[in-house]
Amino acid sequence: MEWTRGRILGRGSTATVCAATYHNSNETIAVKSAELHRSEFLQREAKILSSLNSPYVIGYRGSETKTESNGVVTYNILMEYAPYGTLTEAAAKNGGRLEEAQVVKYTRQILRGLEHVHSEGVAHCDVKGSNVVVAEKGEAKIADFGCAKRVDTELDSPVMGTPAFMAPEVARGEKQGRESDIWAVGCTVIEMVTGSPPWTEGDERDDPVSVLYRVGYSGETPELPSLLTEEAKDFLEKCLKREAEERWTATQLLNHPFLLTKPDIETVFVSGFVSSSPTSVTDQTFWRSVEEEVEQEEEETEELQEYSRDLDRLNLWACHLEKIGRLRCVGGLDGPRWDMEGEDWITVRVSCEGTMISGSHEELIIGENVFGGL
Ligand SMILES: Nc1ncnc2c1ncn2[C@@H]1O[C@H](COP(=O)(O)OP(=O)(O)OP(=O)(O)O)[C@@H](O)[C@H]1O
């Protein structure tokens, strides 16, 4: 079906997500795009997303390649449009954290989504507030299956995800499966309740390697927010067991008193949080074209590469790389690229003696036994 691309909704390490409009129906959809030659992960994501069907997983509408007006060939995943942003944004707009009733409702919906994903033999591998979007009726839907894997056939593939949400076995580069998603649900609840993921207080906020080391080897579990009820704390303890096998499943957690005893609330959207759902995305006053975006990206990349030469941070990161061991690459950029967009850790893709790291401060792909040399 013909569609026209509209404004950018979000930009991640591997792709850009735009709103778009179907010509025939005028329906708004979301389109996740990457240049075709860099779309390996997006194509994997399309394959996995197309096999899922749950009210709590973002809806798949197809995928296709397209030649843009500037001649660039893109690979695109067409998805259901979620007009109310991510849970991380929802917390930020609500003064940094969500009310307990909202946390309960969203947690229930995330777990229903995961129950389905897990029953299909898939692990999401990057559950966090910024990968859960709020859809038309205010319901939470799991999105961004860019790190997802089939647990039966891909158990030994490199671990991926976001350090602050990684389970101990993932941080150690050992394995990543359904149980690791459950740990990440616990971290996401902490994020919704406090406004920040665990392990990100103090200096560690800027140091994903320290976070990985602490998660993987310290024997600690994340600090539970003191304001939580005993029921909520007990729920988190069931998610945050250091031994993967001891963690509860999504189905068991859905029957935990923390979620069972409270009715679903109507979503109350905080003023300014509800972005109006556009009827047409072709209003160019608000919607920037892809060409403009690509140009801007190229400019930013050049500027940032220039800037990075002046920074000693590359050396610092190289030290971390030595510490952390072998890190794998996706994306294949030719040199270092610093992305200063995020407010927290720095996105880095850097070549280091034949091994590369990609993704971001937030998202890493890690080879086996990352701390093996320590
Ligand atoms: N279906 C959707 N409807 C509305 N907005 C969306 C949708 N999917 C994604 N987004 C927005 O786009 C952002 C980036 O999407 P996504 O996380 O899938 O991309 P990514 O490249 O994998 O990002 P990252 O590297 O951060 O994981 C999201 O954080 C969200 O703000």
The ligand as an SDF file (V2000), in Angstrom:
LIG
                    3D

 31 33  0  0  0  0  0  0  0  0999 V2000
    5.1120    2.1590   16.6470 N   0  0  0  0  0  0  0  0  0  0  0  0
    5.5580    3.3250   17.1130 C   0  0  0  0  0  0  0  0  0  0  0  0
    4.7130    4.3720   17.2760 N   0  0  0  0  0  0  0  0  0  0  0  0
    5.1790    5.5480   17.7440 C   0  0  0  0  0  0  0  0  0  0  0  0
    6.4680    5.7940   18.0640 N   0  0  0  0  0  0  0  0  0  0  0  0
    7.3460    4.7940   17.9170 C   0  0  0  0  0  0  0  0  0  0  0  0
    6.9430    3.5140   17.4390 C   0  0  0  0  0  0  0  0  0  0  0  0
    8.0400    2.7170   17.4050 N   0  0  0  0  0  0  0  0  0  0  0  0
    9.0540    3.4610   17.8380 C   0  0  0  0  0  0  0  0  0  0  0  0
    8.6680    4.7140   18.1490 N   0  0  0  0  0  0  0  0  0  0  0  0
    9.5350    5.8190   18.6310 C   0  0  0  0  0  0  0  0  0  0  0  0
   10.7830    5.7260   17.9980 O   0  0  0  0  0  0  0  0  0  0  0  0
   11.8330    5.5280   18.9740 C   0  0  0  0  0  0  0  0  0  0  0  0
   12.8990    4.6090   18.3870 C   0  0  0  0  0  0  0  0  0  0  0  0
   12.3000    3.3610   18.0820 O   0  0  0  0  0  0  0  0  0  0  0  0
   13.0470    1.9970   18.3020 P   0  0  0  0  0  0  0  0  0  0  0  0
   13.4050    1.8720   19.7530 O   0  0  0  0  0  0  0  0  0  0  0  0
   12.2560    0.9210   17.6890 O   0  0  0  0  0  0  0  0  0  0  0  0
   14.3520    2.2640   17.4210 O   0  0  0  0  0  0  0  0  0  0  0  0
   15.8360    1.7490   17.6250 P   0  0  0  0  0  0  0  0  0  0  0  0
   16.6360    2.2390   16.4720 O   0  0  0  0  0  0  0  0  0  0  0  0
   15.8400    0.2860   17.8390 O   0  0  0  0  0  0  0  0  0  0  0  0
   16.1880    2.5340   18.9550 O   0  0  0  0  0  0  0  0  0  0  0  0
   17.2290    2.1490   20.0950 P   0  0  0  0  0  0  0  0  0  0  0  0
   18.5780    2.0830   19.4890 O   0  0  0  0  0  0  0  0  0  0  0  0
   17.0720    3.2870   21.0930 O   0  0  0  0  0  0  0  0  0  0  0  0
   16.7410    0.8600   20.6570 O   0  0  0  0  0  0  0  0  0  0  0  0
   11.1140    4.9800   20.1910 C   0  0  0  0  0  0  0  0  0  0  0  0
   11.8160    5.2690   21.3700 O   0  0  0  0  0  0  0  0  0  0  0  0
    9.7680    5.7070   20.1260 C   0  0  0  0  0  0  0  0  0  0  0  0
    9.9140    7.0190   20.6460 O   0  0  0  0  0  0  0  0  0  0  0  0
  1  2  1  0
  2  3  1  0
  2  7  2  0
  3  4  2  0
  4  5  1  0
  5  6  2  0
  6  7  1  0
  6 10  1  0
  7  8  1  0
  8  9  2  0
  9 10  1  0
 10 11  1  0
 11 12  1  0
 11 30  1  0
 12 13  1  0
 13 14  1  0
 13 28  1  0
 14 15  1  0
 15 16  1  0
 16 17  2  0
 16 18  1  0
 16 19  1  0
 19 20  1  0
 20 21  2  0
 20 22  1  0
 20 23  1  0
 23 24  1  0
 24 25  2  0
 24 26  1  0
 24 27  1  0
 28 29  1  0
 28 30  1  0
 30 31  1  0
M  END
$$$$
